[in-house]
Amino acid sequence: MFVKSHMVPLRKTHFTHKSASAREALELMEKHDLDGIPVVEDKHYQGIITRHIIHEACFSSPLSKEQFLLKTRAGDISRYKNQAVSEDEMFERTLLMVNDMPIVAVEDKHNVLLGIITRYEVLDQFQSAFGMKMPGVRIAFASLEAEGRIARLSEITKQFHENIISLTTFDETDKLVRRMVMKVEKTPNLDKFTEKLSQSGFRILSIHED
């Protein structure tokens, strides 16, 4: 998955200019029920401003609330100015970034804002990657790290005509063991399929039907 396949393009994005007042930025977010928006100057990315950032800066300012909102520029308090992704980057990188930001800016090599990735989109895509949007049976199992284990898993899956919805692997504490979670469509062959996995050295940890 690449960022450019899932970003909201700039023409569909609400953003504010660097010189806009904090009040203007806040009103824009409140009008469209947004947690945060990018800040731009001549289409160049200048960071992100959120409701929380505005409230926090206002609380720390010696100015009254009204004076702060009127005199403070969005560019003065925007954050994450150096935290953006390229449209050609792998989508996975955005997962870590949305821990801190409600949106992730997407820019080109000239620092021009192309669009954004929202936290909703990140979560939606990872739900899809884990097969959470389709009914099926989720099988968690562990396997020794060895050459050809994924190929062997594929052979067994094909042998029992199982349709894989998703397959995810995780490192165990023991570097010689890898944990896998595979979701397949429910079929009459499921019991024989899991039995064959066990016979082939895949240790079944759990089986859960969604």
C-alpha positions in Angstrom: 0.0 0.0 0.0 1.4 3.4 -1.0 0.4 6.7 0.6 -0.8 8.2 -2.7 -3.4 5.5 -3.1 -5.2 6.6 0.1 -4.6 10.3 0.7 -7.2 12.9 0.5 -6.0 15.3 -2.2 -5.5 19.0 -1.4 -8.5 20.1 -3.5 -10.7 18.1 -1.0 -8.8 19.1 2.1 -9.6 21.9 4.5 -6.5 23.9 5.4 -5.5 27.3 6.7 -2.9 29.8 5.7 0.2 30.5 7.8 -1.0 34.1 8.2 -4.5 33.2 9.3 -5.5 34.0 12.8 -6.0 31.3 15.4 -9.6 32.3 15.5 -10.0 31.7 11.8 -8.3 28.3 12.1 -10.5 27.3 15.1 -13.7 28.4 13.4 -12.8 26.4 10.3 -12.3 23.2 12.4 -15.4 23.8 14.3 -17.5 24.4 11.2 -16.4 21.1 9.6 -16.0 19.1 12.9 -12.2 18.6 12.4 -9.6 17.8 15.0 -6.8 19.3 13.0 -5.9 20.9 9.7 -2.6 21.5 7.8 -1.1 25.0 7.6 0.2 26.2 4.3 2.1 29.2 2.7 1.9 29.4 -1.1 0.9 25.7 -1.0 4.0 24.8 1.0 3.4 22.7 4.1 4.0 24.7 7.3 2.8 22.2 9.9 -0.5 21.1 11.5 -2.7 23.1 13.9 -5.3 21.4 16.1 -8.0 22.5 18.5 -5.8 21.2 21.4 -2.8 23.1 20.1 -4.8 26.3 20.1 -6.3 25.8 23.5 -2.9 24.9 25.0 -1.2 27.9 23.5 -4.0 30.2 24.6 -3.8 28.9 28.2 0.0 29.6 28.2 -0.3 33.1 26.7 -0.4 36.3 28.7 -3.1 37.6 26.4 -6.8 37.4 27.0 -8.6 34.7 25.0 -10.0 37.1 22.6 -6.7 38.9 22.0 -4.9 35.6 21.6 -7.3 34.3 19.0 -7.2 37.6 17.1 -3.5 38.3 17.2 -1.9 34.9 17.0 -1.1 33.5 13.6 -1.7 29.9 12.7 1.9 29.6 11.6 3.2 30.8 15.0 1.8 27.9 16.9 1.6 25.1 14.2 3.5 21.9 15.0 4.9 18.9 13.2 6.5 21.1 10.6 9.1 18.5 9.7 6.7 15.5 10.0 5.2 14.7 6.6 5.3 11.7 4.2 6.0 11.4 0.5 3.2 10.2 -1.7 5.4 7.3 -2.8 6.2 6.1 0.7 4.7 2.8 2.1 1.4 3.4 3.9 2.6 1.6 7.0 4.6 4.5 8.2 1.5 6.6 8.8 0.4 4.2 11.6 3.1 5.4 14.0 2.5 9.1 13.0 -1.2 9.2 13.9 -0.4 8.3 17.5 0.5 11.9 17.9 -1.4 13.7 15.0 -5.0 13.5 13.9 -3.8 13.8 10.3 -0.6 13.2 8.4 0.5 15.7 5.7 1.6 14.3 2.3 4.0 16.5 0.4 6.3 16.3 -2.7 10.0 16.7 -2.8 9.6 20.5 -3.0 7.6 20.6 0.3 4.4 21.3 -1.6 1.3 20.0 0.2 -0.4 17.4 -1.9 -3.0 16.2 0.6 -3.5 14.5 3.9 -4.0 11.0 5.4 -6.6 11.0 8.2 -6.5 8.9 11.3 -9.7 7.3 10.2 -8.2 6.3 6.9 -5.2 4.7 8.6 -7.4 2.7 10.9 -9.7 1.7 8.1 -6.8 0.4 5.9 -5.3 -1.6 8.7 -8.7 -3.1 9.5 -8.8 -4.1 5.8 -5.2 -5.5 6.0 -6.2 -7.7 8.9 -9.4 -8.9 7.2 -11.7 -7.4 9.8 -14.3 -6.4 7.2 -15.0 -9.9 6.0 -16.5 -12.9 7.9 -14.2 -15.9 8.4 -12.1 -17.9 10.7 -9.0 -16.4 12.3 -6.2 -19.0 13.1 -3.3 -18.0 15.2 -0.3 -20.3 15.2 3.5 -20.3 15.7 6.2 -21.7 13.6 9.9 -22.1 13.8 11.8 -19.7 11.7 13.0 -21.8 8.7 13.4 -21.4 5.0 10.3 -22.4 3.1 7.8 -22.2 6.0 5.5 -19.7 4.2 5.7 -21.8 1.0 4.7 -24.9 3.0 1.8 -22.9 4.5 0.7 -22.0 1.0 0.9 -25.6 -0.2 -1.3 -26.8 2.6 -3.8 -24.0 2.0 -4.0 -24.8 -1.6 -4.4 -28.5 -0.9 -7.5 -27.9 1.2 -8.9 -25.2 -1.1 -8.8 -22.6 1.7 -9.3 -19.0 0.6 -7.0 -16.7 2.6 -8.6 -13.4 3.5 -5.5 -12.1 5.3 -2.1 -13.3 6.6 0.0 -11.4 9.1 3.2 -12.4 10.8 4.7 -11.2 14.1 8.1 -11.7 15.7 8.1 -13.7 19.0 10.4 -13.0 21.9 12.3 -16.0 20.8 13.9 -15.0 17.5 13.7 -18.6 16.3 9.9 -18.6 16.5 7.4 -16.5 14.4 3.8 -16.0 15.2 1.3 -15.9 12.4 -2.4 -14.9 12.2 -4.3 -16.1 9.1 -7.9 -15.5 8.4 -9.6 -17.8 6.0 -13.2 -18.3 4.7 -15.1 -20.9 6.7 -15.3 -24.3 4.8 -16.1 -27.9 5.6 -12.4 -28.7 5.4 -11.4 -26.4 8.3 -10.8 -29.2 10.9 -8.7 -31.2 8.5 -6.9 -28.1 7.4 -5.9 -27.1 11.0 -5.0 -30.8 11.7 -2.6 -30.8 8.7 -1.1 -27.5 9.9 -0.3 -29.1 13.3 1.1 -32.2 11.6 3.4 -30.0 9.5 4.9 -28.2 12.5 2.6 -25.2 12.9 1.6 -24.9 16.5 -2.0 -23.8 16.7 -2.6 -21.1 19.3 -6.2 -20.3 18.8 -9.1 -20.6 16.4 -11.8 -17.9 16.4 -14.7 -17.4 14.0 -15.6 -13.7 13.3 
